[in-house]
Amino acid sequence: MELPDRLLTVQDLAEYLGVPATTLYQWRYRREGPRGFRVGRHIRYQRTDVAEWIEHQIENANQ
């Protein structure tokens, strides 16, 4: 069984998107950001979910 790429932490994603980590927590609370899930008490993101969310943002910006 092949494992997917390493999951992103909140800090990883914040750095990638160029936003503060608090923004990600706000988006999560408002259900606006990329889909994340809990691993214990930590939030993690799959790279494919982040890529899909970014594509959706681009599509909505071009409307």
C-alpha positions, 0 to 999 in steps of 0.5 A, a space after each residue: 500500500 502506497 501512502 499519499 504525500 505528507 499531510 499539511 499542518 496548519 502552519 504548512 498551509 498558512 506558509 503556502 498560502 501566505 496567510 496567518 494561521 489564525 486566518 485558517 482557523 477562522 476559515 475553518 470555523 466559517 467553513 470557508 477554507 480547504 477541507 481539513 480534519 483532526 488527527 487527535 487534537 491536530 488539524 491536518 490537510 490533504 494536498 489534493 483537498 487544498 488543490 481542489 479548494 484553490 481551483 474553486 477559488 480561481 473559478 469563482 474569482 473569474 466569474 
